[in-house]
Amino acid sequence: MGDNKQASCCSENTAKQKTTSTCCSGTLSRTIITAGGAVKRVDSKFSSKDRWTAIKVRLGIGRDRYTVAPGLYAIGQPDETSPVFVSANYRLSFDMLRKNLSGISGWILVLDTRGINVWCAAGKGTFGTSELVNRIKSTALADVVDHRNVIVPQLGAPGVAAHTVREKTGFSVIWGPVRAADISAFLSADQRANQEMRRVHFTFRDRFVLTMVEFTGSIRFSAIILAVLTIIAIIAKWNEPFYNIILTALISFIPYFGAVVTGTILFPLLLPILPGRAFSFKGWVAGLFWVLIYGVIYSLSGCALTWQNILPAALIAPPITAFITLNFTGASTFTSLSGVVKEMRLSMPAIIGSAAMGVIALVLGTLVFA
């Protein structure tokens, strides 16, 4: 394989670009003409628009629409000897890859993962053998490069059978590093990953990055809870001023909103130190801890602590947190599909049962024994 950083764009397969000037004139066009057809060029630099869009996606805004069209892309000045990197069509995955290919010329083969990142798509089967085989054939990759290797991210391994890819396309799968940031070192080491490149980390920073999208994803759920509490407040205080009704609903919303915050923000940050192995159990413990804090604050504020205001919270808030944290299994790096299925089967009855009893206690405490 040639020197990727120094490779000239003037070769048999990339002799001219889609402009009036040749590729050796110093002008980089948006398209490269290859023996396999026209290939769009992308830049490794991030624009202010790219950064702003990434922030919005981290906040859960337009996340499902943040995709890249599947196909073959060029970065730098690739030729037929340049490496081929495989990516998902989830834009953040694609952007992270191209950002870390600064100074490297290569090809990026984007699979149709339906807008899902590499690791999750591998588990769902969209980042899989058949899609990789079909994409290699549909992009005429064999005509674009003269080698027969594709570099697939290690986190895509659960979905890709390397021997089948080789049998059906002639291309060998080389497992790249876990992190895109290690690609340069990986290439310098003759495409060999050391132990550190193979190790999957889930650091405080990794977990912190996920908190905002987890929180914004629960806003609709929180709104439903607030709406239910508002209806109960209207029934209980229908003859009182509207201000009192809204204030009652907002005050009663505090323990449940706190449970949402605990599950979406505090749980990811405190994940390693919470007791237990099951995420739902960890979440339940975190929820109980929040209820304890809520009870102390409520009591210190001078309000009377009665079963009407603490029992519903104790029965509903922990299941809310447990349910949210159960969903977080899909974002972590140390859960398995079979383990999650088993945990759901065991935890969901407890979550539903406790929440149901809490709702009954809430209705009785608000409408009957108030």
N, C-alpha and C positions, 0 to 999 in steps of 0.2 A: 504494500500500500504506500502511495506516495506521501510526500511531505504536505500535510493538509494546510498548513499556514502559508506555505510558499507556493502552492500549486497555482500555475497560470490558468486563466480561464480560456486561453486559446489552445484548444485541443481538437481532435477530430470530431468529438461529439458536441463541443461547445465553441465552435469556431466563430460564430457571429451571434450577436444579440439582436433583439427586436427593435433596433434603432438604426439610424443611418451610419452610425460609427461602429467600428469593430470593438470587440470586447477588450482589445489591447490598447485602446486609445485612452484609457484612464477613466472612461465614463461607464458607470454602472447603471444599466437599465432595470426596469421592473420585471423583465421577462428574459429568460434564457432559452434559446432554441437548441434542443438536443435531438439526438437520433430517435428518441422516444416521444418527441413532441415538445411543445412550449411548456416551460416550467416557470412559475411565478417566483420572484425573488423576495425574500423578507429580510428585514434588518435586525441586527442584534441590539440596536439601541432602543431604549424606551423613550417614547415621547411623553409629554405632559398629559396628553389624552389617554395614553396607555396606563399611566399611573392612576389617573382619576377613575378610569373604568375599573381597574383592579381593586381600588378602594371600594367602589360601589358593589362589586361582586362579593368582597369580603363582608360587606354589610347585608348581603342577601338581596341586593337590588339588581334585577335583570339577570340573575344567576343562570337561569335555565336557557337564556338566549345568548349567553356568552360562549359562543362556539366558533370553531374554525372549519371551513369547508374541507372535507377529507380529500386527500390527494398528495401529490409530491410538490415539495417546495425546495428552493435553493437558498443557501445563506452563504455570504462571502462570495468567492469566485471558484466554485467547485468545478471539477472535471470528472472524467470517467474513473479516476482512481480515488476520488474523495469518499469518505465514509458515509453511510446511510444510517440516520438516527430515526427510530420509530417513536411516535408520540400519539397521545389521545387527542381528540378534537375538542376537549375542554380547554378553553382559551388560556386559563391560568397555567395549565400543564405545558401547553405549547409555548407560552410566553416565557416561562421559567427555563425551558430548554433553549430557546433562541437567545435569551439573555446571557446564558452561560456558554454560548458558542461564539462569543466575541473573539475575533482574531482567528477563528477556525472556519475553513471552507468545507461545506458538506451539503448533504441532502437530508431533508426531513420528510419522512413518510408518515402522514397523518391518517390514522385509522378512524373509522366512524364508530365512536363509542357513545353516540347519542348525548354528547355534552357531559360525559362523566369522566372523572380523572382516571389515571392509569390503574391505580390499585383497586378502586371500587369497581371499575369496568372489568378488570380481570376476574374479580369475584362473581360478577354478574354474567360474564361470558361475552360481553361486547368487545372487550380487548382480548380477542381470542385467536385461535389458530385459523379458522375459516376466514375471518375478516382480514388477517394479515396476508394469507395466501391470495385472496381476491384482490387486495390492494396492490400487492406486488405485481400481479398480472395486469390489472386495469391501468396501472401507470406505466406499463412497459418498462419497468425498472431494469430488466435485463439488457435493454437497449441503451439505457442511460449510463450505466456503470459497467466496467469490465471485470470487476470482482464479484463475488457471490456471497457477500456478508451483509447482514443487517444487525445493527446494535439496538437491542431491545432493553428497556429499563428493567432492572431486577424485580421491581414491584409488579411487573406484568407477567411474571413467570407462572402464577397459578392458572392463567388462561391460555397459555401458549405451549403447544407440544412441539418442541424444536425439531424432532425427528420427522414429524409429519410435514412441517414447513419445508424441510430440505427435500423430502420425497416428492412433493408436489410442485416446487418452484426451483429447486436447485440452489436456493439460498440457505446458508447456514446462519443460525441465530447465535449471536454473541451477546452474552448477558452483560449489560452495562452496569454502572454503579447505582446505588440506591438514590443518591442525591445528584441532581444535575450539576451542582457546584464542583463535583469531582470529575467531570468529563475531561477537562483539560489534562489533569494528572493521569487519568485512565488512558487517554490516547498516547501520552508521553511514555507510558509504561507498556507500549506495544499492545494496547487494548487488553490489559490484564488488571483485574481489580484486586487490591489487597484486602486484608481482613476488615480494616476500618471502612473501606468503601462498601463492603457487603453488610455492615452492621446497620440495623434499623434503629433510629433514635426517635424518641417522642418527648422532647425537652419541654421545659416550661414555656419557652418562646413558641414552640410548635403548637402547644395547647392554647396559649394566649391568642394566637392568630385566629383560632377557630371560635373563640367566644362570641364575637360580634355576630357572625352568621348564625350561630346557635340561638342567640338572644333574639335577633330580628325574626328568625323563623318561628319563634314562639309568641310573637306579638298577636297574631290572630287568635291563638289559643287563649291568651290573656284577655283579649277583648271579649271573648265568649264568656269567660268567668265573670268579668265585670258586668256584662249585660244581664246574666242570671242574677247576680247580687243586686243589681238595680231593680229588676222586676220584683224580687223578694222585698226590697226596701219600699217600693211603691205600694205593695199589698199591705205591708206592716204599718206604714205611716201615710196612708192615702189621704188622711184629713189634715196633714201637717204641711207647712210651706215646702215648696219645691226644693229650696236650698237645703233644708234639713234632710230631705230624701236623698239628694245627691251626696251630701256629706256623709250620711250613714252608709251609703253604698261604697264610697271611697275608703272610709275607715275599715269596713269589713273586708275590703279588697286587699288590704295591706299584707296579711299573712300569706295569701295565695300568690300575690305578685312577688313577695319575697321568696316563695318556694320556686317560682320560675327563675328569678335571678340566681338563686342558689344552684339550681340545676344546670343553667346555661353558662354561667360565668364562674362561680366559685368552685363547682365540682371539677371542671377541667383543670383548673389551676391547682387544686388540692388533691387531684386523683391519686398520686403515689402514696400519700400519707393517710388516706381514708381506710378504715378497717374493712376486711373482707376481700374477696376476689370478684364476685359478681358485681357488675356495674349497678344493677338495680338495688342490691343490698347497700352498696356504698352510697347511692343516692338517697336511700331511705334513711340511713344514718345521718347524712348531711341535712335532710329535711327535718328530722327530729331535733337536731342541734339548732336549726333555724327557729323552730317552734319554741324551743327553750329560750332563745334570745328574745324572741318576740314577746313571750310571756313576761320576762324580766322587764323589758322596756315598757310594756303596757302597765305593769304594776307600779314601776317607778314614776310613771307619768301621773299617778294619782287616781287611775281608773280602777274600779273594782274588778278583780279577776274571778269570774264565775264560769260555771260549766258551759253556759250559753256562748261565751266568746272564746273559750280555750279548747273545748272538746272538739268542735267542728274543725278547728285549725289543726289539732293534733291528728285527726283522722283523715283529713284531706290533703294538707300540705306535703307530708312525706310521700304519699303516692304520686303526687304531681312531680316532685323532684325525682322519684324513682323512675317514672315513665320517661321523663326527659333524658335522664342519664342512660336509660336502656337504649334510647335512640343513638346515644353518643358512641355506642359500640362500633357503629359504622365509620366513625372518624378516627378511632384509635388504631394503633398498629400491633396490638397484642391480643386481639380477639379473633375467634374463628367462627365460621358460619354455623357449624354444628353446635358449638358452645352457645352461640347467641340464640339459636332455635330452642335449645334445652332451657336456657335461662328464661326465655319468654314464656315457655310452657309452664314453668314453675312460678314465675313472678306475677304474671298478668292476673291470675285469680285473686291474689292478695291485693294487688293494686286496685282492681275493680271493686272488690269486697270492702276494703277500707274506705275508699272514696264514696261508695254508696251509703255506708253507715254514717259517714261524715255529712253527706247531703241531708240525710234524715235528721241527724242531730241539729244541723243548721236550720232546717225548716221548723222543727219543733221548738228550738230555742228562740227563734225569731217570731214565729206566728202563734205559737200555742202557749209557751211558758214565759213569754217576754214580760 
